[in-house]
Amino acid sequence: MSVRERLDSLSRGELTGLIAIVVATLLGAGVWYTRSLPRPVDIAVGAEGGSPVVSQVAGATGTSSASSAPIIVDVAGWVRRPGVYEFAAGDRVIDAVHRAGGPRKGADLTALNLAAPLADGTQILIPRPGATVPVGGPGSSGGTTLININSASETELEELPGVGPVTAAAIIEYRTQNGPFTTVDDLVDVSGIGPATLEQIRPFATV
């Protein structure tokens, strides 16, 4: 018996039931097929630009440059707040004086080169009224006592601003090996003395 003959032999109720089964089967197959399709992935977008949000890991890029090392300077003498202060590259002697509260009344700023750049590890000495610069022996009567860098002892050389025991020893060693200094500016050839330190020493030294 052919399929058509079989369908003709079915009653109306049986035919309706068969159609319902076929329709249900097709709907089920359609739902299964739809669920089996790959789903698109949603990409979060920014609130304004509409571009994908990309998280940035701090430190992943090398755009931040290391900050330059600070300059540590001892501001001493006739200032309102003497002490050791931290400065940035490019700061000047005048900046150090202001950082220490400014000069006290009567301070002799003419002994300093206020425009000189600061050097790390140096001392800026602001003279007291009527005091010797560098400070001389007890009972000195005022004025500026210049230190002769060709004859001064190591202890005397240490009275120069920015000169410690190591630098004083280097000055003596240099003049021993090379002879007397011709000018104060020759100190720049001594190990440990740069242009900034020389600017601080110049007002207090002679040959």
C-alpha positions as CSV (number, residue, x, y, z in Angstrom):
1,M,0.0,0.0,0.0
2,S,1.3,3.4,-1.0
3,V,1.8,6.4,1.5
4,R,-1.1,8.2,-0.2
5,E,-3.4,5.2,0.2
6,R,-2.4,4.9,3.9
7,L,-3.2,8.6,4.5
8,D,-6.6,8.2,2.8
9,S,-7.4,5.3,5.1
10,L,-6.8,7.5,8.2
11,S,-9.8,9.1,9.9
12,R,-9.9,12.9,10.3
13,G,-8.9,12.7,14.0
14,E,-5.9,10.4,13.2
15,L,-4.8,12.7,10.4
16,T,-5.0,15.8,12.7
17,G,-2.9,14.0,15.3
18,L,-0.3,13.0,12.7
19,I,0.0,16.6,11.5
20,A,0.4,17.8,15.1
21,I,3.2,15.3,15.6
22,V,5.0,16.4,12.4
23,V,4.7,20.1,13.3
24,A,6.0,19.4,16.9
25,T,8.9,17.5,15.4
26,L,9.8,20.3,13.1
27,L,9.5,23.0,15.8
28,G,11.8,20.9,18.1
29,A,14.3,20.5,15.4
30,G,14.3,24.2,14.7
31,V,14.8,25.1,18.4
32,W,17.7,22.6,18.7
33,Y,19.3,24.0,15.5
34,T,19.0,27.6,16.8
35,R,20.6,26.7,20.2
36,S,23.4,24.9,18.5
37,L,24.5,28.0,16.5
38,P,27.6,29.9,18.0
39,R,26.6,33.0,20.0
40,P,28.3,36.4,19.3
41,V,30.5,37.7,22.1
42,D,29.6,41.0,23.6
43,I,32.4,43.6,23.9
44,A,32.1,46.2,26.5
45,V,32.4,49.7,25.2
46,G,33.4,52.9,26.9
47,A,30.8,55.3,28.1
48,E,31.8,58.1,25.7
49,G,34.0,57.0,22.8
50,G,32.3,53.7,22.0
51,S,35.6,51.9,21.6
52,P,36.4,48.7,23.4
53,V,37.5,49.1,27.0
54,V,41.1,48.0,27.5
55,S,42.5,47.8,31.0
56,Q,46.0,49.2,31.4
57,V,48.5,47.7,33.8
58,A,50.3,50.2,35.8
59,G,54.0,50.2,35.1
60,A,53.6,48.1,31.9
61,T,54.8,50.9,29.7
62,G,58.1,52.7,30.0
63,T,56.7,56.2,29.5
64,S,57.4,57.4,33.1
65,S,61.0,58.5,33.4
66,A,62.9,58.2,36.6
67,S,63.1,61.4,38.5
68,S,66.4,63.0,38.9
69,A,68.3,62.5,42.2
70,P,67.7,65.3,44.8
71,I,70.4,67.7,45.8
72,I,71.1,67.8,49.5
73,V,72.6,71.1,50.8
74,D,73.5,72.4,54.3
75,V,72.4,76.0,54.7
76,A,74.2,77.4,57.7
77,G,75.0,80.7,59.3
78,W,72.9,83.9,59.6
79,V,69.6,82.6,58.3
80,R,66.3,82.1,60.1
81,R,66.0,78.3,59.8
82,P,69.5,76.8,59.3
83,G,69.5,73.1,58.4
84,V,69.9,70.5,55.7
85,Y,67.5,70.9,52.9
86,E,66.6,69.0,49.7
87,F,66.6,70.8,46.3
88,A,66.0,69.9,42.7
89,A,68.5,70.2,39.8
90,G,68.7,73.7,38.6
91,D,68.1,75.4,42.0
92,R,70.4,78.3,42.9
93,V,72.0,79.6,46.1
94,I,69.3,82.2,46.4
95,D,66.7,79.3,46.5
96,A,68.6,77.7,49.4
97,V,68.7,81.0,51.3
98,H,64.9,81.4,50.9
99,R,64.3,77.8,51.9
100,A,66.1,78.4,55.1
101,G,63.7,81.2,56.0
102,G,65.7,84.0,54.4
103,P,68.7,85.9,55.7
104,R,68.5,87.4,59.2
105,K,69.0,91.1,59.7
106,G,72.6,92.2,59.0
107,A,73.5,89.1,57.0
108,D,76.3,89.8,54.5
109,L,75.0,88.3,51.2
110,T,77.6,90.1,49.2
111,A,80.0,87.3,50.1
112,L,77.9,84.8,48.2
113,N,77.2,84.3,44.5
114,L,73.4,84.0,44.8
115,A,73.1,82.9,41.2
116,A,75.4,79.9,41.5
117,P,73.8,76.5,41.0
118,L,73.6,74.2,44.0
119,A,75.8,71.2,44.2
120,D,74.9,68.0,46.2
121,G,76.7,67.6,49.5
122,T,77.8,71.2,49.9
123,Q,77.3,73.8,52.6
124,I,76.2,77.4,52.1
125,L,77.4,79.7,54.9
126,I,75.6,83.0,55.3
127,P,78.0,85.3,57.4
128,R,76.8,86.8,60.7
129,P,77.1,90.6,61.1
130,G,80.7,91.5,61.8
131,A,81.9,87.9,61.7
132,T,84.8,86.7,59.6
133,V,84.0,84.5,56.7
134,P,85.0,81.7,57.1
135,V,85.1,82.2,60.8
136,G,88.6,83.0,62.0
137,G,90.1,82.6,65.5
138,P,88.5,83.9,68.7
139,G,88.6,87.7,69.0
140,S,88.7,88.4,65.3
141,S,87.5,91.9,64.7
142,G,85.3,91.4,61.7
143,G,85.8,91.7,58.0
144,T,86.4,88.8,55.6
145,T,89.5,86.7,56.2
146,L,90.6,85.1,52.9
147,I,92.3,81.7,53.1
148,N,95.4,81.2,51.1
149,I,95.0,77.9,49.3
150,N,98.7,77.7,48.7
151,S,99.7,77.8,52.4
152,A,96.6,76.8,54.4
153,S,96.7,73.7,56.4
154,E,94.1,70.9,56.0
155,T,92.1,72.2,59.0
156,E,92.1,75.8,57.6
157,L,91.0,74.6,54.2
158,E,88.0,72.8,55.8
159,E,86.7,76.2,56.8
160,L,86.0,76.9,53.1
161,P,82.3,76.3,52.2
162,G,81.8,72.9,50.5
163,V,85.3,71.6,51.6
164,G,85.5,68.7,53.9
165,P,88.4,66.5,55.1
166,V,88.6,64.6,51.8
167,T,88.5,67.6,49.6
168,A,91.0,69.5,51.8
169,A,93.4,66.6,51.6
170,A,93.0,66.5,47.8
171,I,93.8,70.3,47.6
172,I,97.1,69.7,49.5
173,E,97.9,66.7,47.4
174,Y,97.3,68.6,44.2
175,R,99.5,71.6,45.1
176,T,102.2,69.2,46.4
177,Q,102.3,67.4,43.0
178,N,101.7,70.4,40.7
179,G,103.1,73.4,42.6
180,P,101.3,76.4,43.9
181,F,97.9,77.4,42.5
182,T,98.1,80.4,40.1
183,T,94.5,81.5,40.7
184,V,91.6,80.3,42.8
185,D,89.9,79.0,39.7
186,D,92.6,76.4,39.4
187,L,90.8,74.6,42.3
188,V,88.4,73.2,39.6
189,D,91.2,70.8,38.6
190,V,91.1,69.2,42.1
191,S,89.2,66.0,42.5
192,G,85.9,66.7,44.2
193,I,85.6,70.4,43.3
194,G,83.2,71.3,40.5
195,P,82.1,74.6,39.1
196,A,79.3,75.0,41.7
197,T,81.6,74.3,44.6
198,L,84.2,76.7,43.2
199,E,81.6,79.5,43.1
200,Q,81.1,79.0,46.8
201,I,84.8,78.9,47.6
202,R,85.9,81.9,45.4
203,P,84.8,84.7,47.8
204,F,86.7,83.2,50.7
205,A,90.0,82.1,49.0
206,T,93.1,83.7,47.7
207,V,96.5,82.7,46.4
